[in-house]
Amino acid sequence: MPMLSDYPGDKILVGCIRCGMRRQYDKAAMLKAGDDRTLAMLLDEIVRRSGCVKVDNVNIYDRCGAKYEDLLELLKAARRHR
């Protein structure tokens, strides 16, 4: 499972396609404040703190739509530079 320390960028962008929530975080500050954790756990923490009531919804059609907005592009760029 990928960890926060594995995140390929310095800024972490999170957005939800359902409610429009968008947040930006500094990776180094997050590591200093809360230790290393999986990206899945971190995403749930961010969404809960933003007030989302759908994060724990068991209905897969009515769950929170939050995701790391730029993670795929950052991973692709990192692979090209290997």
C-alpha positions in Angstrom: 0.0 0.0 0.0 1.5 3.4 -1.0 2.5 5.6 1.9 2.4 9.4 2.2 6.2 9.4 2.0 5.9 7.7 -1.4 3.7 10.5 -2.8 5.7 11.8 -5.8 4.9 15.5 -5.3 5.5 18.2 -2.7 1.9 19.4 -2.7 -1.0 17.0 -2.2 -4.2 18.0 -4.1 -7.5 16.4 -3.0 -10.8 16.9 -4.7 -14.3 15.5 -4.7 -16.2 15.1 -7.9 -19.5 14.9 -6.1 -19.5 17.9 -3.7 -16.8 20.0 -5.3 -14.5 20.0 -2.2 -10.9 20.9 -3.1 -7.9 21.1 -0.8 -4.2 21.4 -1.1 -1.7 20.3 1.5 2.1 20.4 2.0 3.5 16.9 2.1 6.4 17.7 4.4 4.1 19.5 6.9 1.7 16.5 6.9 4.6 14.1 7.5 5.9 16.2 10.4 2.4 16.7 12.0 1.0 13.2 11.6 3.7 10.7 10.8 3.7 8.5 7.7 0.4 6.6 6.8 -1.1 5.0 3.8 -2.6 7.2 1.2 -6.0 5.5 1.6 -6.0 6.3 5.4 -4.9 9.9 4.7 -7.6 10.4 2.1 -10.3 9.2 4.6 -8.8 11.6 7.3 -8.9 14.6 5.0 -12.4 13.9 3.8 -13.7 13.4 7.4 -12.1 16.6 8.6 -13.7 18.5 5.7 -17.1 17.3 7.0 -18.1 14.7 4.4 -20.9 12.4 5.7 -20.5 10.0 2.8 -17.0 8.7 3.5 -18.2 5.7 5.5 -21.3 5.0 3.4 -21.5 1.3 2.6 -23.6 2.0 -0.6 -21.0 2.1 -3.3 -23.2 4.3 -5.5 -23.5 6.9 -2.7 -19.9 7.1 -1.4 -17.6 10.1 -1.3 -16.0 10.9 -4.6 -12.7 12.3 -3.2 -9.4 11.4 -4.9 -5.9 12.6 -5.2 -6.3 14.9 -8.2 -2.8 14.8 -9.6 -1.5 11.4 -8.4 -1.8 9.6 -11.8 0.0 12.4 -13.7 2.8 12.5 -11.0 3.3 8.8 -11.2 3.4 8.8 -15.0 6.0 11.6 -14.9 8.1 9.8 -12.3 8.2 6.6 -14.4 9.3 8.5 -17.5 12.3 9.9 -15.5 13.6 6.5 -14.3 
